[in-house]
Amino acid sequence: MRFSLLRVLLSAALLNFAVAAASPAQQADSIVVGARLRLRTAKLAEWQYGNLGRIAGDSLELTSSDSLASRRYALAEVGPVEVYDPNERGRIDHGLVGALVGAVAGAAALVIDVKHCEATDHHSEGPPCGIGFTILPIATLGGAGVGAIVGSLLPVRHWQRVNTDALPR
């Protein structure tokens, strides 16, 4: 029972990672003037934050959200550009999805193990196989707990990388 339960819980954890990684990416057509951006240049290694002002030919303008100051960056020198996506799921959502996946995986692992026990003659050596269903709530809650922990440990990505060619001109 331990081996199959462990296998199902590990599969659920991997499924949880896959579900979180498959969140919808920021679409290039939703990037508008005023969108929150961050970028790096060849000269500046730190992220530069601001709202997209305008793009004029070969330069990009970021306006600071703290003041009305704006900064221009040559598009040829701009490295990665990322747009802020406030709709990205947070740690609470990741934890809830993980708990759901873990609960289903824990219950399924127990049911599969009991069905396997009933299909073989191993139950004659110990208690009846049906007694395994009495621990169904424990297996479900245990799976939910493990899934919630794994889900809440997933990183939250509010920034989505965009191609500089996709920026409005």
ROFI-366037 format. One record per residue: x, y, z of N, C-alpha, C in turn. Coordinates in steps of 0.02 Angstrom, whole numbers, plus 50000, padded with zeros to 5 digits. Each point is the difference from the previous one (the first is absolute). Layout:
! residues N
XYZXYZXYZ;...
This chain:
! residues 169
500414994050000499595006050000500435006350000;500544999950037500425006050004500305001949933;500224994949963500325001449936499515003149951;499394997449995499515002749952499755006850023;499915001050065499795006550026500545005249986;500634998350012500555004649987500035001749926;499914995149958500025001149927499445004749978;499414999250027499445004349981500115007150027;500255000750060500125006650027500555003749961;500514996549979500525003249959499725001949932;499574995949972499685001749937499565006250008;499655000450056499585005950012500425006350007;500584999450033500445005850006500255002449932;500184995249957500225001949933499435003149960;499404997450007499425002949967499875007050024;500115001250065499915006650028500495005049970;500634997949991500495004349968499805001549928;499754995049965499805001049930499415004749994;499514999450045499425004449998500205007250013;500445001150048500225006850016500415003049944;500414996049966500425002649947499605001549937;499404997449995499605000949939499545005950004;500135004850045499565005850004500055004149936;499465003549980500015003649937500515005549999;500375000549946500525005149994499685006649979;500355005350014499775006749982500005000649924;499465002149972499945000849928500305006749978;500354999949944500335006049975499505005549983;499394998249978499525005149980499695003550060;500124997550062499735003250059500495005050030;500595000649971500495004950025499835006749970;499825004650042499795006649978500435005350034;499965006049975500345005650033499735000650070;500435000550049499815000350070500094993450036;500154994649963500104993550031500635000150044;499984996450054500574999650046500524995449969;500625002649991500544996249970500615000050045;500434995349987500675000250028500474997549945;500605002949999500474998249948500715000650025;500454996949963500725000550014500335002349936;500565003550009500405002049943500704997250007;500395000849947500694997550002500405003850053;499865006450010500375004150048499744999250072;499354999050007499694999650066499794992850014;500334996950048499854993050016499374999350043;499815005350035499414999750043499375001249959;499444997250024499375001149966499805007450005;499765002749946499755006849997499244999549995;499645003050046499274999450004499675006549977;499414999449972499625005849982499414998049957;499615005149981499434998949955500215001949930;499764996249952500175001349930499725006749979;500455004549982499795006649977499854999649926;500515000349960499924999349928500634997049971;499914997549940500574997349963500065004149936;500575003249994500115004349941500584997149961;499854996649946500524997449955500484995250033;500545002750027500524995750028500085000750075;499525003250034500065000850072499344998450035;500074998350063499434998350042500005004750060;499435002450019499955004650056499624996850057;500305000050059499684997650061499875006050045;499395000650025499855005350048499974996950069;500275003450048500024997550068499325000750031;499804995050038499355000350034500045004550062;500605001150026500095004350059499985007449982;500285001649943500025007149980499825000449926;500025005949974499835000949930500614999649955;500564998150028500624999549961499964994149953;500305000949942500024994549952500724998749979;500134993849980500664998049978499944996849932;500495001549957500014997049933500544994849996;499854994649964500474994649990500014998449926;500594999249973500074998049930499784992849993;499564998549952499754993249990500564995149983;500525002549968500564995749982500384997650062;499985003850054500354998250061499564996750052;499354999949987499534997050049500054992549996;500104997050058500034992650004499304997250012;499914996150051499344997150013499505005450022;499404999549973499455004450019499444995550027;499735001950058499474996150029499425004650019;499404997549992499405003850016499684996850062;499725004250043499704997750063499314997249985;499864994150026499354996749992499684999350069;499555004550019499704999650066499524994150008;499824996749945499534994450004500344993450013;500664999950005500354993750014499804997450069;499904993650004499794996950063500545000950053;499805000750062500465000850055500114993650038;500365000450055500164994150040499384996650029;499505003950018499384997050028499674995749947;499955002649939499694996149946500414993849984;500665000649999500424994249988499894994850054;499955002250062499894995450056499324996649995;499485003749979499344996949993499984994949944;500315001649944500044995249945500394993850022;500555001250035500404994450025499624995750049;499605003150043499604996250048499474995849964;499705002849949499504996249962500324994149964;500565001249967500344994649964500244994750050;500275002150057500244995450050499444995850031;499425003250013499444996350029499764994649952;499935001849937499784995049950500524994549994;500645001849999500534995049994500034995450061;499925002850060500014995950060499414995150002;499415002349983499414995649999500074994749946;500245002049941500084995349945500524994750017;500545002050032500524995250018499734994850048;499595002150048499734995250048499504995349965;499575002749958499514995849965500364995049955;500515002249965500384995549956500344994550042;500275001950057500334995150043499504994850027;499415002250021499504995450026499754995449944;499895002849941499784995949943500534994849982;500635002050003500544995349986500024994550053;499875001850062499994995150055499434995049989;499425002549979499434995649989500114995449940;500385002249950500124996049940500514994550011;500405000550053500524995050013499814996050062;500374995050015499864995850059500395002250061;500315005949999500415002250056499585001850062;499365001349990499595002050057499874994350049;500144993949980499904994350046500515000050056;500555003649991500525000150051499885005350053;499555004749988499905005450047499275001950003;499865006250020499315002250005499675000449931;499345000049998499665000449936500175006549963;499974999749934500195005849959499535005950009;499374998650012499515005450008500135004550058;500404997750048500165004250058500415006149979;500334999449942500405005649976499595006249985;499354999049984499575005749986499865004250062;500114997250059499885003950060500515005650008;500584999349968500505005350005499985004749940;499454999649961499935004449942500045007450019;499675002350053500075007150018500725002050018;500354995450032500695001550019500445000549938;499914995449952500395000249938499845006249960;499365001949998499795005949963500295006350031;499945000650065500275006050034500765000249997;500324994250005500734999849994500235002249931;499664997649949500175002149931499875007449990;499455002550029499855007149994500535004250035;500234997850057500525003750036500655000249961;500214994349974500624999849960499925004449938;499424999549966499885004049940499995007550014;499715001950057499985007150018500705002750013;500414996050033500695002250014500395000749935;499954995049957500365000349936499745005849958;499345001049998499725005449960500215006950025;500015000950066500195006650026500745001549993;500404994849989500725001149989500165001949928;499524999549956500125001849930500115007649995;500465002149957500125007249994499425003549966;499895006250021499485004249970500345004449948;499744999849940500305003849945499515005149974;500065006250024499575005349976500285003449937;500624998649983500325003249944500044995149941;499775002249942500014995949940500465003249949;500474996249974500485002649951499655001249934;500175005749968499735001749934500585001649953;499864999349938500485001749949499955007549987;500555003449991499975007249988499655001749934;499974995249954499645001249937499255000150011;499764997350056499284999750014499755006350033;500455004550019499795006150033499665004749950;499485003750022499655004449953500455005649976;499915001949938500415005449971499555005449974;
